[in-house]
Amino acid sequence: MPRKVFNDQIHGYISMSELCVSIIDTPQFQRLRDLKQLGTLYYVFPGASHNRFEHSLGVAHLAGATVERFQTTQPELEITKKDVELLSVAGLVHDLGHGPFSHVFDGEFMSAARPNNSYTHEEMSLRMLDYLVDDNNIDMEKQDVRFVQELVQSAKRTPTTRLDSRDFLYEIVANGRNCIDVDKFDYLARDMENLFGGKKGFDYSRLWHYNRVIGNEICYHTSVTGDIYEMFQQRYYMHKQIYNHRKGKAVEYMICDAMILADKELGISASTDSPERFQYMTDHIVKTIECSTSPELTQARDIIRRIRKRQLYEFVDEFLVPAELTNKLPKITSQDIACSSNSQSLNLNVDDIIVYDGRLNYNLKDKNPVDSVSFYSSSNLLDKFHTPKDEVSLLFPDKFEERILRVFSRNSDANLKRAIAEAFRNHLKQFTRRLLPFSPASKIVPPSTRSSSTTTPTARSLSFGLDENEALSKKAKVQP
């Protein structure tokens, strides 16, 4: 079987080896065509129509090209042709284990359907690779399959379990040291190209060219320090504005609810027990539910119909947790909010309330990932060192993680949404008095402002537990 050339949207013409082509031309890999890269965001952004198939091709190309460049520029590393090929294969198969709507499946659905199960799409990718190789008689030695699996899981595996002592090979596809890897290069470039076209984008080329291996670690030239910060900032921006978009999350919760209601009938969660069954689990599960006539799927069908009619779950309110409370504020549940209601006319139903508790960061929780990056200078290509951010710029962030609480309602009744919002605020008052007015996106008018259209920011602040002096001091921070 000869090499094949693909015309990729991001990387142009890319060539795949005979081994890669034999993997691509299998049912297990072709299913990636039916998994949206951005899950439910296609229901919000028309440009988010790209799939995990093309992303996997892109990661395979970048992984192979990266190690091939090291082979050329640093012959002392003794990189072989086989290394290049297996790195490409690792990039190709790293997402085989994603389920319907990608992170919705392992993030929302599986945690609800099987709360005691430790399912991850990374682990499923390893099982799917084993099945793919056996089912299609792929010409790979068991040792090579295991090496590829280690490369895919390298961000989670300890060095003592590795087959190869060249640690830098494990930093190319999934980098557990500092999260700079070709997977991120491709998805940021691809997501931004599809969503924004030429108006906004991510260019990985400087980072890709200005690196070398020193002391078994991929290091970067000091001239690209700012580019690295920019990459993590762009990732944060995408999570803040796109990946966790309110409407996208609402659709996520609806599809998750529909799959949970259909789980017993369709065996959705049970499919993870068998790669042979899992290979048929794709985004088409929505159509399977929608087209069914089974009485057991009536409720699931109703939810899908609501999505089709744009009758989405309603965003109610959100709260950016103050930095000092980020790790102290306990997890808030729907039950907590329902029990905090002061409404005399409405009893809040726990099933109507959804709480999103998310953390946005620079990919290493509350740490600065650049602190884990080693740099080199043109004057000494053999010496690596770390660069404190204050030596690069005084404008880089001091905090690298934030926590956001959001509340959604499955019921669109305006009075109910207001009661949920007020109960949410009541609960938060146990921990902080720094509450701004309702988010404008919630479209909720607090009771204290309904009788007057000229309510001042001070009065609005007072309605959320601030005394007058505090309200005045925070006047400039109040959202319109």
N, C-alpha and C positions, 0 to 999 in steps of 0.2 A: 504494500500500500504506500503510495508516494506521499510526500508532504502536501499539505493544503494551504492555500492562501485565503485569508478572510479580509474583507474590507471593513474595518472597524470604525465606528463613528468618532472615537477619541484618538486612537493610535494609527489610523490609516491602514495600509496594507500590512498584515501580520502573518507570519508563516508558522505553521504548527507541524511538529514532528510526526512521524508515522505512529508512534506510541500514543501521542496526544489525540490524533485523529481517530485511532481505534477506540479511545475512551469517549470522545465526542459523539461518535456514531453508535450510541447505545441508548436504549429506552431510559435508563436511569439518569443519564446526563441530559437527554433531550427534554425531560420533564421540567428542567430549569426554564425552558421557554414559557412555561405556564405559571411561573412564580414572579409576580411583580417585585422588582428590586425595592421599591418603597412601599410595599404592602397596600394599605388602604388609602394612601395619599393620592392615588389616581382618581379617587372620588372627589378630591379637592383641587388638585393641580392637573389639568389636562396633559401637561407635558411629562408627567410622571408615569409614562407608559412603558419604560424600558424594563427588561427582565433580568433575572440572575444569570441567564444563559450568556448574554453578551458581557456582563460584568466578569464572569468567570473566564471567558476568553481573554479579556483585558488583563486580569491578574496573572494568568498563565504567561502571557506575552511579557509583562514587566518583570516577573520573577525570573524567567529564562534569560531575558536581556540583561538583567542586573548581574547575575552570576557569570554570564558570558563576558561582560565588560571587566569584571574582576579578573577573569581568566586571562584577558588580553593585557590589562594594565599592571597586574601583579602576578606574574608567573610563579613567584615564590610560594603562592598559596596552593599550588599543585591541584588546581580545579580540573576535573575531567569532563569529557563530553557527557558522561553518564550523570554527573552532578547537575549539569545544565538541564538535561532532559527531566530528571526527577524533580528539580525545583519547578519546572514548567508544569509538570503533572500535579504537584502540590497546589499550585495556584489555580489549576483547572478544577480540582475536586473539592476545594475548601468549603464550598457552600452546598454540597450535595445533600446535607442533612436538614436543610430548611424545609419547613412545612408550609401549609397554606397561609398566605399573607405574611410570610417570613417571621419577623419578630413578634407578631401578634400570636402566632402559634405557640412558641416556647415561652413568651413573656406573659401573656394574659391567659390563653386557653389552657395550656398544660398545667399551669399552677393552680387553676380552678378545677379542671377535670381530674387531675391526679396530684393533689397537694403534697403527697408523701413521696412522689417520684422525683428523682433528680435529673430529669431529662434536659439535655442541652442539644442545640443543633450541631455543635462541634462534635460531640460524641456520636450523634447519629450520622454525621458525615463519614466517620471512620467505619461504621457498620455498613453504610451504603457503598463505600469503596470496596470493601471485602466482597459484598454481594455482586457488585458490578463486574469485578475481575473474574469471579467464579462463573457468573451467569453468561458471560460473553467470551469466556476463554481468552482473556487478555494475556498477552505474553509478558508477564511480570513475575520475577522471583519473589517469594514470600518476604525475603529480607528487604527488597526494594519497596514492597507494599508497606511494610512496617516503617521504613524510613520516611516515606511520603506521609504516613499518618502522624509521625512525630513532627514533621514540618508543619502540618496543619494545626496540630495541638501545641505548638512550641510555646505559645504565650501562657499555657497552663501547666506544662510539664517541667519537672525539675531536671537540671543538667545531668544528674546521676543516672537517669533512665535512658539517656540518648545513645544511639548507635554510633554517632559520629562525634569526634572530639572538636570539630571545627564549629564552634559556637556561632560564628557569624552567619553560617548557612541557615540557622534557626531564627535569624532576625529579618529575613527577607519577606516571607509571606505573612507571618503573624509574630510581631515583635513584642515580647513580654517585658523587655527592658525599658523601652521608652515609647512604644506604640507608633514608631515611625516605620511603616511597612508599605509594600506595594498594594496591598488590599485597600488601605486608606487612600493612597495616591489615585487609584482607579475610581473608587466609589465617589470621592469628592469631585473629581473632574467630571465623571459621568453624570452624577446627580445634578450638578450645577449647570452643565451644558444642556441637559434635557429640560430643566426647569426655567432657566434664564436665557438660554441661547448665548449670544455673544455679549450680552449686557453685563454679565457677572460670571466669573469663572475661577477655577483653581488650576494653576500651572505648577506641576510637580518637577519640571525639567531641571531647574537649578539644583534642587535637592538630589535628584537622581544622578546628576553629573558630578556634583562636588562632594563626593564621599569616597572613602577608601577603608580598607581593613587594616587596623593597627591593634596588635595584641589580642587577636581573635574577636574583635568587636568592630562593627561598622561605625566609623567616625565621620564627622562632617567638617568641612572647611569653615573657618571662623566667619567668612564672608556671607554664609547663609544662615547665621543665627537668627536674624530678623525674619527670614523666610520660614523658619521652623515655628517661631511664635505665630506668624501669620497663618500657617496651616492649622494650628490648634485653635486659633481664634475663628477661622472659617468653619471648622468642625463645630465649635460651640454655637456659632451663628446658625448653622444648618439645624442643629438640634433645637435651638430656641425658637426659630421662626418657621421651620419646615417640618422636621421629623416629628415634633411634638405639637404640631398645629392643633388648635382646639377642635376644629371640625374633623380633622383626621383622627384625633383621639375618640371623638364621638362615634365615628364609623367603626373604629377598632372595637369599641365596647359593644356595639350592636352586632358585628359579625362574630365576636367572641360569644355573646349571649346566644346567637343563633346556632353556633356550632355546639355549645354545651347542651342546648335543648335537643339537638339532633344526634348527639354523641352515641347514645344507647342504640338508636336505630341504625346509624351509619358506621358505627365502630371507628370513629375518628381518632380518639386517643389510643384505642387498642391497636391501631395501625403501626404505632411506634414500636410494638413488640416484634414486628416482622418487616424487614426491609422489602420483602417481596410485596407486601400489602402497602407499605408506606410509599412506594414508587408511584402509586396512583393518587396520592393525596396532593392536590394542587389547589390553586385559587378557584378552580372550577367547582369546588365543593359548594359554592354559593348557588351555582346553576343546578347542581344536583338537588339541593334543598328546594329551590324555587320551582323546579319542574316536577317535584314529587307530588303524589296524590295521597300519600299515607296520612291517616288521621293523626298518627303520632308526631308528625312534623308540622302540624297546623300552626303552632306558636312560632316555630322557627321560620316558617314561610311568611308569617305576618311581619316579623322583624325585617326580613329581606324586602318585603313590599314597602315597608316604611322607608327603607333606604332608597328604593327606586322612586318614591314620591317625595323624597327630600324631607321627610318628617323625622329628622335626626334627634337623638338625645340632646338635651339642652345644656349648654355651658351655663353654670350658675355664678360661680365666683372663683377667685384665686387669691393666693397669699404667698408673697415672696418671703420666706422665712429669714429673719435677721441672722447675720453671720454668727452671733454668739449663741443662737438657739439651734443652729443647723444640726448638730449632733446630740442636742439635749431634748429637743421636742419629741415626745413619743409618737409612734405611728398612730395616725388618726383613722378611725374606721367609720363606716356608715352608721353603726350603732351609736358611736360617740356623738355624732351630729344629731341623730334622731332624739337622743336623750337630753340634748341641750336646747330643745325647742321651748320657747315661752308662749307659743301660739295657743290662744284659748279656743280657737275655732277649728284648728287643723291638727290631727294626729299624724305625725310623719311616719311613713312606712319605710323601713330600712331598705326594702327592695327598690324603692324609687331613687335611692341615693347612691352615687358612685364617687369614690374618692381616689384621685390620682396623686400619688406622692412620688415626685420625680427629682432626680439630681442631675444637673447639667454641669459639666466640667471640661477639663482639658485632657480627658481620657485616662488620668491616673488618680481618680477621686479628688481629694483636696490638695494633692501634691502638684508641683510644677514639673511637668514631664521633661523639660529642658535640663533640669538638674541631673537627669539620668542620661543625658547625651554627652558623648565625648567629642571633643573638637581637635583639630590640628591646624597648623599654619603652614604657609608656603615655605617658610624658612627651615622647617624641620618636619619632614613627612613621616618620621618614625615616632614622634612624641605626641601623646594624646593628653588632653587636660579638660577640665570642666570650666565653664564660663558663667560666673554669677550674673543674674539678669541685670543687676544695677550697673554692671560694667558695659552693658549693651545699650540700655535705654532706661530712663527714669519713668517712662510712661507705660511700661508693662504692668499687668495687674498684680495686686498683692494677694488677692483671693483667687483660687482656681476651681472653686466649686460653689454652686448655689442650689438651694432646695426650694422647690415650688410645690405648693399644695393647690389642687384644683378640685372643684366639686361640679359634678354633672347630675342632671335629673333625667330619669327615664320617662317622666311625665312632663308634658309641656304646659300644664296649667300654671298660669301666671302667679296666682296666689300661693300655690304650692312651692314654686321656685323661690318666691320671696321668703317664705317661711324657712326653706332649706338654707338660704343665704344667711338669714338672721341667726339661725341655729348654729351655723358654721362659725359665724363671728362670735357668738356667745361662748362657744367651746374654746376658741382661740384666746379669749380674754383671760382664761385661767393662766396663760403662759406669757402673754405680752399685751401691752396697751398700744403698741405701735401699729394701729390698724388704719389704713387709708380707706376712703370711700370705696364702694363697690366698683369692680372693674367695669369700665365703659362697655366692654364687649358683652357683659352679662345682660345688658338692657334692663336692669332692675333699678327701679326708683325707690330708695329707702323711704319708709313711712314718714320720717321727719321732714322730707322734702316735697311730699306730694301736695301739700297745701300752699306752697309758695314756690314760684319759679325764680325767685331772686335770693335763694338761700346762699349765704356766704360760705367760703371754704372753712371759716372758723366754726360756724354752726354745724356744718357737715362733719367736721372732725369731732366735735363734742358728742355727736350722736353715736360715736364708736368708742366712747370710754376715755377720751383725752380730757384733762382739765383745761381751763382756758389758756393758761400760760403755755402748756405743751402744744395746744392747738395753734396758738399764734406762732410759736417757734417753728412749727412744721408747715406753716401756711404755704411756703414756697414749694413744698414737696407734694402737695395734694394734687392728685390727677384731676383734670377737668371732667 
